[in-house]
Amino acid sequence: MRLVESLEGKGIVSTESGETATVSYYLEVWREVIPTPIYQDPHADMLGLFEVHGHIEPMCFGVGENLVLTLNDGRTFPLFVQNSHGNISPMGGISE
């Protein structure tokens, strides 16, 4: 796995019912690196599946609730909160 992006800042979390809250977030985007050696470049690789790890605070909504985090650069990230510490799990990728 290769760290491809670290994101930190303040964003807006919204629920499916339209409630919103301002949170601080820290996210790391990791990508699988798949070796694809070819004759011209025996060290070639390509990026595969991604994983996102991180947390938000403060905890404003319930554990397991479907949320969308709008990052400070305008991108959105669907997620749910795993526990009372604010650790998150992705429900999709970070979109423009």
PyMOL commands that set and color helices and strands:
alter all, ss='L'
color gray80, all
select strands_A, chain A and resi 2-15+20-35+45-57+66-70+76-81+88-90
alter strands_A, ss='S'
color yellow, strands_A
deselect
rebuild
show_as cartoon
